[in-house]
Amino acid sequence: MGGTGLSVEAFTAPVTDLLVEGGAFDISGIVLRVDNRAVKFVPVFLYGQGMTGCMEVTFHDGGNVTSLGRLFMRSGTANNWIFTPLCTYIISP
């Protein structure tokens, strides 16, 4: 991606397999980086109910990390990706 300032990095993350009790293995995630900012896609699990997989998406701006939400890949007849933004719940006393 020469000339754009954008770089892509791969890393390894441990992932839980929800179909196998105690199952876990390593899988690749990616980081998209521009200058001191980055968006990180971290695999969270494989094979949940109605889902093929899930990735946590975070934004990094040097010293701060902000969770943006999760990407879910659906299975069955709805095989598209779904983005669920981070929800903030306010609980009144």
C-alpha positions in Angstrom: 0.0 0.0 0.0 2.8 2.3 -0.9 2.2 6.0 -0.8 -0.9 5.8 1.3 0.7 5.7 4.7 -1.5 2.7 5.5 0.1 -0.6 6.7 -1.4 -3.9 7.5 0.0 -6.2 10.2 -1.0 -9.7 11.2 -0.8 -11.1 14.7 -1.8 -14.3 16.5 -4.6 -14.4 19.0 -5.9 -17.3 21.1 -9.6 -18.1 20.2 -12.2 -20.2 22.0 -14.1 -22.8 20.0 -17.6 -22.8 21.4 -18.5 -26.2 19.9 -15.7 -28.1 21.7 -15.7 -27.9 25.5 -12.4 -26.4 26.5 -11.4 -26.1 22.8 -9.1 -23.2 22.0 -6.5 -22.5 19.3 -4.6 -19.7 17.7 -5.9 -17.7 14.7 -4.7 -14.6 12.9 -6.0 -11.1 13.5 -5.1 -7.9 11.7 -4.2 -4.3 12.5 -4.7 -1.5 10.0 -2.3 1.3 10.9 -1.9 5.0 9.7 0.7 7.1 11.5 0.1 6.6 15.3 -3.6 5.5 14.8 -4.8 1.9 14.3 -7.9 -0.2 14.0 -7.4 -3.7 15.4 -9.6 -6.7 14.5 -9.2 -9.4 17.2 -10.9 -12.8 16.8 -13.0 -13.6 19.8 -14.7 -16.9 19.1 -15.7 -19.4 16.5 -19.0 -21.2 16.1 -21.5 -19.7 18.4 -25.3 -20.2 18.1 -26.2 -18.9 14.6 -22.7 -17.4 14.2 -19.6 -18.7 12.4 -17.3 -16.2 14.2 -16.8 -12.9 16.0 -14.2 -10.2 15.9 -13.7 -7.4 18.5 -12.9 -4.1 16.8 -10.9 -1.4 18.7 -9.4 2.0 17.8 -6.0 2.9 19.0 -4.7 6.5 18.9 -1.3 6.3 20.5 -2.1 6.0 24.2 -5.8 5.4 24.2 -7.9 2.4 23.2 -11.6 2.6 22.3 -13.8 -0.4 21.8 -15.9 0.2 18.6 -18.0 -3.0 18.7 -18.0 -6.5 17.3 -18.3 -8.0 13.9 -20.3 -11.2 13.7 -20.3 -13.6 10.7 -23.7 -15.3 10.5 -24.2 -18.9 9.4 -27.1 -20.7 7.7 -29.3 -18.7 5.4 -28.1 -15.3 6.7 -24.4 -15.6 5.9 -23.4 -11.9 6.0 -21.4 -9.9 8.5 -23.2 -7.9 11.2 -21.6 -5.0 13.1 -22.8 -4.5 16.7 -21.6 -1.1 18.1 -20.5 -0.8 21.6 -23.5 -0.2 23.9 -23.4 2.1 26.9 -25.9 1.3 29.6 -26.8 4.0 32.2 -28.2 2.6 35.4 -30.2 5.0 37.5 -29.9 4.5 41.3 
